[in-house]
Amino acid sequence: QVQLVESGGGLVQAGGSLRLSCAASGRTFSRLIMGWFRQAPGKEREFVAAIIAFSTYYADSVKGRFTISRDNAKNTVYLQMNSLKPEDTAVYYCAASVHLTTASDGNEYNYWGQGTQVTVSS
């Protein structure tokens, strides 16, 4: 089992920045594939970013603005979000998987956090 706890969400003005954190426990963190997803009201969950070892993957909508990183010593994955837009408003979820074939497919992640709200005002 893997437990994931997100933090760092909040309210920010458009153009601002936030850094989300996700602390993991229960398995060897360095072996986990970590991802961030988000779900806006009335919309389906969508892929944001993933990190496999130290290779990173991003949705086109966040490429160049968001950065995913991990600190294996702290069992934590981060999502640095810059140049935020109102359309980035959503609940952001951290997810983990032992193995997968498609980093952007949420169905391939086994473990999920409870989510953290990010609200970007215009």
C-alpha positions as CSV (number, residue, x, y, z in Angstrom):
1,Q,0.0,0.0,0.0
2,V,1.0,3.6,-0.7
3,Q,-0.4,6.6,1.2
4,L,-0.3,10.0,-0.6
5,V,-0.9,13.3,1.1
6,E,-1.0,16.5,-1.0
7,S,-0.5,20.0,0.3
8,G,0.2,23.5,-1.1
9,G,-3.0,24.3,-2.8
10,G,-4.7,27.7,-2.4
11,L,-6.0,30.8,-4.0
12,V,-3.7,32.8,-6.3
13,Q,-4.2,35.5,-8.8
14,A,-3.6,34.9,-12.5
15,G,0.0,35.0,-13.3
16,G,1.0,33.9,-9.9
17,S,2.7,30.7,-8.7
18,L,2.1,27.8,-6.4
19,R,4.0,24.7,-5.4
20,L,2.2,21.5,-4.6
21,S,3.8,18.8,-2.6
22,C,2.8,15.1,-2.3
23,A,4.3,13.1,0.5
24,A,4.3,9.3,0.0
25,S,4.7,6.5,2.4
26,G,4.4,2.7,2.4
27,R,6.7,1.6,-0.4
28,T,10.1,2.4,-1.7
29,F,9.5,5.9,-3.1
30,S,12.3,5.9,-5.6
31,R,10.7,3.0,-7.4
32,L,7.3,4.7,-7.8
33,I,6.1,6.4,-10.9
34,M,4.5,9.6,-9.7
35,G,1.9,11.7,-11.5
36,W,-0.3,14.8,-11.0
37,F,-3.8,15.0,-12.3
38,R,-6.5,17.6,-11.9
39,Q,-10.3,17.8,-12.1
40,A,-12.2,21.0,-12.6
41,P,-15.9,21.2,-11.7
42,G,-18.1,19.5,-14.3
43,K,-15.1,18.2,-16.2
44,E,-13.3,14.9,-16.4
45,R,-10.0,14.2,-14.6
46,E,-7.1,15.1,-16.8
47,F,-3.4,14.4,-16.8
48,V,-1.0,17.2,-15.8
49,A,2.5,15.7,-15.4
50,A,4.4,12.6,-14.5
51,I,7.9,11.7,-13.5
52,I,9.4,8.2,-14.1
53,A,12.8,8.0,-12.5
54,F,13.9,11.4,-13.6
55,S,12.2,11.6,-16.9
56,T,9.3,14.0,-17.0
57,Y,6.1,14.2,-19.1
58,Y,3.6,17.1,-19.4
59,A,0.2,17.8,-20.8
60,D,0.4,20.3,-23.6
61,S,-1.7,22.8,-21.6
62,V,0.9,23.1,-18.9
63,K,4.1,22.6,-20.8
64,G,6.5,25.4,-20.1
65,R,4.6,26.6,-17.1
66,F,4.6,23.6,-14.7
67,T,7.5,21.6,-13.5
68,I,7.3,18.2,-11.8
69,S,10.2,17.0,-9.6
70,R,10.9,14.6,-6.9
71,D,13.1,14.3,-3.8
72,N,13.6,10.6,-3.0
73,A,15.3,11.4,0.3
74,K,12.1,13.2,1.4
75,N,9.7,10.7,-0.3
76,T,8.0,13.7,-1.9
77,V,7.0,14.8,-5.4
78,Y,6.4,18.4,-6.3
79,L,4.5,20.4,-8.9
80,Q,5.8,23.9,-9.4
81,M,3.1,25.9,-11.1
82,N,4.0,29.2,-12.7
83,S,2.1,31.7,-14.8
84,L,-1.2,30.3,-13.5
85,K,-4.3,30.9,-15.5
86,P,-8.0,30.8,-14.3
87,E,-8.4,27.6,-16.4
88,D,-5.9,25.9,-14.1
89,T,-8.5,26.0,-11.3
90,A,-9.2,22.5,-10.2
91,V,-8.6,19.9,-7.5
92,Y,-5.2,18.5,-8.0
93,Y,-4.5,14.9,-7.2
94,C,-1.2,13.1,-6.7
95,A,-1.0,9.5,-8.0
96,A,1.5,6.7,-7.8
97,S,2.1,3.5,-9.7
98,V,4.6,0.7,-9.5
99,H,4.6,0.2,-13.3
100,L,2.6,1.5,-16.2
101,T,2.7,1.8,-20.0
102,T,1.1,5.2,-20.5
103,A,2.1,8.0,-18.0
104,S,-1.0,10.1,-18.9
105,D,-3.6,7.3,-18.3
106,G,-5.0,7.8,-14.8
107,N,-6.5,4.2,-14.9
108,E,-2.9,2.9,-14.7
109,Y,-2.2,4.5,-11.4
110,N,-2.9,2.4,-8.3
111,Y,-2.8,4.9,-5.5
112,W,-4.3,8.4,-5.2
113,G,-4.2,11.2,-2.7
114,Q,-7.2,13.1,-1.4
115,G,-6.6,16.1,-3.6
116,T,-5.8,19.8,-3.0
117,Q,-7.8,22.7,-4.3
118,V,-6.1,25.3,-6.6
119,T,-8.1,28.4,-7.4
120,V,-6.8,31.0,-9.8
121,S,-8.6,34.3,-9.9
122,S,-8.7,36.5,-12.9
